[in-house]
Amino acid sequence: MAETIEQTYLLLKDQGINKAQADAAIMLEYGQTMEEYAKQVVDEQIDAILSLSVEGVYYVSDGYCYSALNWGSDMEREDIVLNEDELILVDKDGDSITLERVK
């Protein structure tokens, strides 16, 4: 966390805001120190990530994952690829994230 806060101070310094000014602005706006505010923001982001869930029925065929919504119809595959111990999620822009099974 300390490294992230120092990086924030460096970014603000590049914009002409020194550490004392940044601390004063955070205290005035949020009633917290920079460290308290940063911890709160990170905790909120972690909570948001942990609350995400995708539920539904999926079928696997030929290394692809199909949702129950299109199973048996035109069989358009979801942008999810199963590759042995990996689950690869692809967004509409083609960017992907790979999740590996923990053994």
C-alpha positions in Angstrom: 0.0 0.0 0.0 2.8 2.4 0.9 4.3 2.0 -2.6 0.9 2.9 -4.2 0.6 6.0 -2.1 4.2 7.1 -3.0 3.3 6.6 -6.7 0.3 8.7 -6.2 2.4 11.5 -4.6 4.8 11.3 -7.5 2.0 11.6 -10.1 0.5 14.6 -8.2 4.0 16.1 -8.0 4.2 15.9 -11.8 1.0 18.0 -11.8 2.4 20.6 -9.5 0.8 19.4 -6.3 3.1 18.6 -3.4 2.6 16.1 -0.7 1.4 18.6 1.9 -1.2 20.0 -0.6 -2.4 16.5 -1.5 -2.7 15.5 2.2 -4.6 18.7 2.9 -7.0 18.2 0.0 -7.8 14.6 0.9 -8.3 15.6 4.6 -10.6 18.5 3.5 -12.6 16.4 1.0 -12.8 13.0 2.8 -11.8 13.7 6.4 -9.1 11.1 6.2 -5.4 10.9 5.8 -4.0 9.8 2.4 -3.3 6.4 3.9 -6.8 5.9 5.3 -8.4 7.1 2.0 -6.2 4.8 -0.1 -7.0 1.8 2.1 -10.7 2.6 1.9 -10.6 2.8 -1.9 -8.7 -0.4 -2.2 -11.1 -2.2 0.2 -14.0 -1.0 -1.8 -12.5 -2.2 -5.0 -11.7 -5.6 -3.5 -15.3 -5.9 -2.2 -16.6 -5.0 -5.7 -14.5 -7.7 -7.3 -15.5 -10.3 -4.7 -19.2 -9.5 -5.3 -19.0 -10.3 -9.0 -20.6 -13.5 -10.1 -21.7 -15.1 -13.3 -24.4 -17.7 -13.0 -26.0 -19.8 -15.5 -25.9 -23.2 -17.2 -23.1 -23.9 -19.6 -22.2 -26.9 -21.7 -18.7 -27.8 -23.0 -18.1 -29.3 -26.4 -15.0 -29.4 -28.5 -13.0 -27.2 -26.1 -15.6 -24.4 -26.1 -18.2 -23.3 -23.5 -21.7 -22.8 -24.7 -24.4 -21.1 -22.7 -27.8 -22.8 -22.2 -29.4 -19.9 -24.0 -28.0 -21.1 -27.4 -27.5 -24.8 -26.8 -29.3 -26.8 -29.4 -30.1 -23.8 -31.6 -27.4 -22.2 -33.8 -24.6 -23.2 -31.3 -22.9 -19.8 -31.4 -20.1 -20.2 -28.9 -19.5 -17.9 -26.1 -16.3 -16.0 -26.0 -15.0 -18.4 -23.4 -12.4 -21.0 -24.2 -11.5 -24.0 -22.1 -7.9 -25.2 -22.6 -6.9 -28.0 -20.3 -6.4 -26.2 -16.9 -7.2 -22.7 -18.3 -10.4 -20.8 -18.7 -9.9 -17.9 -21.2 -12.4 -15.1 -21.2 -12.4 -12.8 -24.3 -14.3 -9.5 -24.5 -15.8 -8.0 -27.6 -12.6 -6.0 -28.4 -10.6 -9.2 -28.4 -8.8 -8.6 -25.1 -8.6 -11.6 -22.9 -7.9 -12.8 -19.4 -6.7 -16.3 -18.6 -7.7 -18.0 -15.4 -5.6 -21.1 -14.4 -6.9 -23.9 -12.2 -5.2 -24.1 -8.9 -3.8 -27.6 -8.3 
